[in-house]
Amino acid sequence: MIPNKSVSALESLLDVDLYTPAPTAAATVSTEQRVMKELKKYMDAGPNGLSCDPFERWSVNACNYPSLSQLAKYCLITPASSLPSKRVFSTAGQIVSARRNRLLPKNVYMLLFLNKNWS
């Protein structure tokens, strides 16, 4: 069957080849094996020490560990606790009071910035 132009337009819109078969279980197993090899290689490399910057380490080793570097980027952006955000909300509550309820959002932002970054 020869595809018509509407199917080709649909393929280009979705960026999908409609005539290729779906990945099989064998492809999934090979992906799992690749990730397991990558994990073993990472574990064999050993630690870099506490003085190493984790962001720098993963940016340098992204080509060596592509799957693990994506996972590391996802995990490293998560804050360790919610305490900093609670402090900001508390300070914002002190800045925007009943008497100062007409502050513009950009002014509240600037006051929060100055409060948290003033030494």
TAVENKA-V150841 format. One record per residue. RES is the residue in three letters. PHI is phi in degrees with one decimal (NA if undefined). Layout:
res->[RES | RES]
phi->[PHI | PHI]
This chain:
res->[MET | ILE | PRO | ASN | LYS | SER | VAL | SER | ALA | LEU | GLU | SER | LEU | LEU | ASP | VAL | ASP | LEU | TYR | THR | PRO | ALA | PRO | THR | ALA | ALA | ALA | THR | VAL | SER | THR | GLU | GLN | ARG | VAL | MET | LYS | GLU | LEU | LYS | LYS | TYR | MET | ASP | ALA | GLY | PRO | ASN | GLY | LEU | SER | CYS | ASP | PRO | PHE | GLU | ARG | TRP | SER | VAL | ASN | ALA | CYS | ASN | TYR | PRO | SER | LEU | SER | GLN | LEU | ALA | LYS | TYR | CYS | LEU | ILE | THR | PRO | ALA | SER | SER | LEU | PRO | SER | LYS | ARG | VAL | PHE | SER | THR | ALA | GLY | GLN | ILE | VAL | SER | ALA | ARG | ARG | ASN | ARG | LEU | LEU | PRO | LYS | ASN | VAL | TYR | MET | LEU | LEU | PHE | LEU | ASN | LYS | ASN | TRP | SER]
phi->[NA | -92.6 | -69.4 | -87.7 | -67.1 | -67.0 | -67.9 | -63.4 | -66.2 | -65.2 | -59.8 | -67.1 | -68.2 | -86.3 | 56.1 | -134.5 | -90.9 | -73.3 | -100.9 | -89.3 | -70.9 | -67.8 | -61.4 | -93.4 | -63.8 | -63.1 | -66.3 | -65.8 | -63.9 | -65.7 | -65.9 | -62.3 | -64.4 | -63.4 | -68.0 | -65.0 | -62.3 | -62.4 | -64.8 | -63.9 | -60.2 | -65.2 | -66.3 | -71.2 | -67.6 | 83.0 | -75.8 | -95.7 | 102.9 | -78.3 | -82.1 | -78.3 | -80.4 | -63.3 | -65.1 | -66.5 | -61.2 | -75.2 | -71.1 | -73.0 | -95.8 | -63.1 | -75.6 | -77.6 | -129.1 | -64.2 | -71.0 | -67.7 | -68.2 | -64.8 | -65.2 | -63.7 | -62.2 | -67.7 | -78.6 | -74.5 | -83.9 | -78.1 | -67.0 | -68.2 | -150.4 | -95.1 | -59.5 | -59.5 | -68.9 | -65.3 | -65.1 | -65.1 | -63.8 | -64.2 | -65.5 | -62.9 | -64.9 | -76.5 | -75.0 | -93.5 | -106.3 | -63.7 | -83.2 | -116.8 | -83.6 | -106.3 | -68.5 | -70.9 | -55.1 | -67.4 | -71.5 | -63.1 | -60.2 | -65.0 | -65.1 | -63.9 | -60.6 | -64.0 | -62.6 | -81.8 | -111.7 | -82.0 | -101.2]
